[in-house]
Amino acid sequence: PVKGTPFDFTSEKRVGDTINQVGLGYDHNYVLDCGEEKAGLRHAAKVRDPSSSRVLNLWTNAPGMQFYTANYVDNVAGKGGSVYGKHAGLCLETQGFPNAINQSNFPSVVVRPGEKYQHSMLFEFSIE
């Protein structure tokens, strides 16, 4: 449960409001066990940039999502002469649970010979 903690993104908030309460920044796996579904995919995240009105909605069939906030980025040169520092971006990585191979109560990440593996993500971009 994340309710009331710095990890609570169940309602909209700025990532920067609580990032200093979680050590170096966010680098944590979230369990995707509820939420809206579309075409067999579960809604994993919504990211909104208020200054541009751009919105990203992420949907997946994976059980988890790693949320990472560029904790080790340090003066990285980007396009057009931009320079990026710590927490200049974020990653949303849909996946199985870390250490699932050793945790019998986690969804399996084992793919046996002859089995088919399918991992889907849908990135929806819009403006609000």
Steps between C-alpha positions, in 0.01 A plus 500: 500500500624849405216718630636804687865423422741675260432205266130588471418600144141374516392860445675765296800673657832643388781243515731766644276560801614179672815392313731615782318270744612182321878509522671578168164508320253247367631167376221269613274231360127565524249215506231557237208325663207732431380766264335542168553248220507546124543229237632257763751751637498660844545875548843538662565874507401845390761774474395857429712807426294803606719748309445336160171313570662179370379174654640147489279206596673164530317166474656153543438132557801477736436461873742774604658828402838635603486875559841667470579872524845543342671487837850464355475740206770763539556768233407281204515686169181479299359619171537867415757566772265407785670368811314265733563454870369282779123436481475664156280219372320183594464145375196273520617143438226235492632163613470197722588547865868526598625180666188315385710191430557464876156603624235231459216744575603731208375446143744273320759649265616160375463427129562136420625367164216498248285744699398832350585822683294811435543836671290788371510871573284769349615861516221750440593863448247781514445850633277617787 
